[in-house]
């Protein structure tokens, strides 16, 4: 999994003018790479409870979400496309993380790796 995250994920950043036209080759390539990374995120997070949680959170959240996906989400204009992308990312997260989190909310703890993603959602 680590090798796939480090070597197989590539989401290019193009100038805004290159990706505004959804039919452009740059836009299509960037979208395909984004969705490939979301699929890898899903595949990594499905190992939660089997592989050590720190490893799953590091690969899935710290590396895939915060390093690659969030950058693309931040460059996607607000609107239906961004909402769809965010929904698909959220659907990858193990429900258990949030059940456990609900019990810990009173103590003020949370998943620190999700802070930037939460900020994006609030915007």
N, C-alpha and C positions, 0 to 999 in steps of 0.2 A: 504494500500500500504506500509506504513511504517513497519508494522509487517512482511509482506512478504519479504521486502528487508533485514530487520534485522535478521529474523529467518529462512527463507527458502533458502537463497543463500549460497552455499558452493561450492567453487572450490578448491579442494586440490592441493597442490604443491608437486609433487613427484621429486625425483632426476632425473636429465637429462637422465641418463641411463635407467630409468624405462619408460620414455615416448617417447624415440627416436623410439622405435618399435611401429608403429601405430596400430599393431594388439594386443599389450599387453593390459591386463585388466586395468592397471593404465591409460594408454593413452586414452582408450575408455571412461572410467569413467570421466576423466578430460574433455574430449571433450563434452560429454553429459551435464555436469554441466555448461560448458562455454555457450553452446547454449541455455540452460535453462535460464541462466542469461541474455543473449541477448534478449530472448523473453520477459522476465520480464522488461528489459529496454524499449523495444518497447511499452509494455503495460502501463508503467508508463508515458512515454513521450507523449503518445496519449492523455493524460489528459491535455496537455498544452492548455491554453485558457479557460479551465473549472475550474480546480483547480488553486489556487494561484501559479504564476510562480516560486516564491522562493521555494515553497515546491516541485514542480516538478523538478526544477534544483537541489535541494539538494538531493532528493532521486535518481534521474536518473543519474546525473553527479557526484556529490561529493561522493555519496555512491556506486552506482552500477558500474559506469564507472571507477572512480579513485581508488576505494578500491578493486574491484574484477576483472573486465574485463581487465584493463590495466596491472595488474600484470601477468595475463595469456598471454596477447599479448606480453609483454616484454620477456616472457620465450619461446615464439614460434619462431623458427628460421625464418629468413627472407626468403621469397619465396611465392609461390602461396597460401599456407594455411593462412599465416599471412595477405596477401592482401585480401583474401576472408573474413576473420574475420573482418578486418578493414572496408571493404565495407559494411558489414551487420550492424556494429555499426553505421556508418555514416548514413545509410538509416533510422535509428531510429530517428534521430534528426529532430525536427519540422523545416520546411523550413522557417517559419516566423522568427525564431531566426537569420537566415542569411540574410534575406531581411532587417530586422531592423539593423543588424550589418553593412551592406553595407553603410547605411546612416551615421553610427557612426564611420566608419573607419577614417575619417578625424580628428575626435576629439581624436583618439587614444584609444577608449574604445573597449573592446571585451568581450568575455565570459571567465572569468578567470578559470572556472572549466574545460575548454577544453585545457588549456595550456600544460599539461602533455601529453595528447593525441596527440596534434599537434606536440610536440617534438618527440613522437614515430613515427608519420607519416613521419616526416622529416628524421629520421634515416633510 
